[in-house]
């Protein structure tokens, strides 16, 4: 993994596949209904995977035989994916009927936030590192800068019709 923009074919293929998968199932009521039905199982699997991953990760000191490394990585991925499924299921159960202006705005803002958050984090962290701040303060500033930057980006994109399609927004400015 290099995370290079032009030649990291492995991550381009991986994230490209995940993006296409999300686009295909993102509006599927059947998928979200299944996450709702199985949410407690997904949560339990995520907790068990976390209970396997954390001790191995903390106590291994970075030196693991290949079989244990396989288990560690599998547990990490299982924890992440099953936690996502559980969160989707609980959201479907408790938020699907809670529509309103705030939810619609937040739903619209998700993709613009997704597009800019990593760039904001990297640029802000690079510049904050120069100040040698206490880690807690640097962390708090990084969170504030990222959230404010995401909100400002969304507000600007929402107001400029030519930018809207570039950030996944439909229609004209509100």
N, C-alpha and C positions, 0 to 999 in steps of 0.2 A: 504494500500500500504506500503510495506516495502522496495521494490527494492532489496530484498535479492536475491542472485544468485540461491539459491537452493529451497526456499520454498514460494515464492511469486506467488502462482498459478494464482491469479487474473490477475496480470500484465503480467505473461507469456502467459496466454490465450489471453489477449487483444493485446499485441504486436505481438504474434505469428500469430493471425488472420490478423492483419494489414500487417505483412510481407508477408503472403500468398496472401492477396488481391493485394498487390503491385506486387508480382511475376506474378500473373495471368493477371493483366491489364497493366503491364509495357510495353508491346510490342504491345498493341492493338491500331491500328490506329483509330478505331471507337471511343474509349474512348477519345483519345486526340483530335480528330476532334470535338467531342461533347463539350469538354472544350473550344476549340477555338470558336465554334459557340455561346456559352452561356457565354463567358468570362465577358461581361459587366454586365449581370444579376448577375453572381457570385460575381463580385466586389461590386455591389450595396447591395446585401444581406450581404456581409461581413462588409461593412461600417455601415449599419443599426444595425447589431448585435453588432458591436463595440460601436455604439452610445447608445445602451441599456446597454451593459456590463460595460463600464467605469464609468458612473455616479453612477450606483448601487454599483460598487466595491469601488469607492473612498468615497462615502458619507454614506455607510452603517455602518462603524465602526465595521464591522465583525458581527453585530447582525442583522439577517434577519429572518423573519418568514419562515416556510418551503416552501410556495408557491413562495416567492421572491428568496429564495436560488435556487429553481428549475429553475426559469427564468434566474437568474444570470449564473448558470452553463450551461444552454442551450444556452444562448447568447454567452458565452465564446467559447463553442465548435463550434457553428455555425460560429462565426467569424473566428476561426482557419481553419475549413474545407473549407468554401467558399472562404477564401483568398487563400488557396492552389489551389483550382480549378481555381480561376481567374488567379493566377500566371502561372499555367500549360497552360491555354488558351492563355494568352499573349505570353508565350514562344513559343507555337506552331505557333502562328500567325507571330511572328517576328524573330524567330531563326531557324525554321525548314529548311530553305534553306541556312542557314549560316554555312555550313559544312566546315571543314578545320582541319589542324593538332592541333590547339589549342583546338577547341571544342572536338575533339576526345580524346585528352589527359585529358581534364577536365571531360568528360563523364566517362572515365576509372577510374579517381581518386575519383569519388564521393563515391563509396562503401568503399574503404579503409579509406577515411576521416570519413565516418559515423561510421565505426567500432572503430576507436581510439579516436575520438574527446572527448567523454564524460570522458573517463579515463584520458586523458591529462588535461582536465579542472579540474576534481576533485583533482588529484594529485598536479597539479600546485597551485590551490587555497589553498589546505591544507598547502603547504610549504610557499606560499606567505603570508598567514595569520600570520605566526610567526614574520614577519618583521614589522607589524603595519604601513604599508605604507599608504599614503593618498589614498582614495578610487579611485580617478581618475587614479593615477599611477598604483595601483594594477590592475584595470580594463584593462588598456592599456597593461601591462605586461602579463596579462592572455590571452588577444587576441593574442599578438605576440607569446607567447609560444605555444598556441594551433595551430595557423596557421603554424608556423615553424615545430612543431611536426608532424602535419598531412602531410605536404609536404615531410619531411624527411622519414616518414613511407612509403608513396607512392613510393618515389624514391628507397628505399631499397627493398620493396616488388616487385616492377617492375623489379629490377635487379637480384633477387634471385628466380630462377625457382621453387624451392620447396615451397616458400611462396606464390606464385601467386594464387594457387587455394584456399588457406586459406582466402584470401582477395577478392575473387570473380573475379580475373583476369584470362583471358584465354591465352592460347598459351605460347610461350617461351619469355624470356626477350628481350626487344628491344635493 
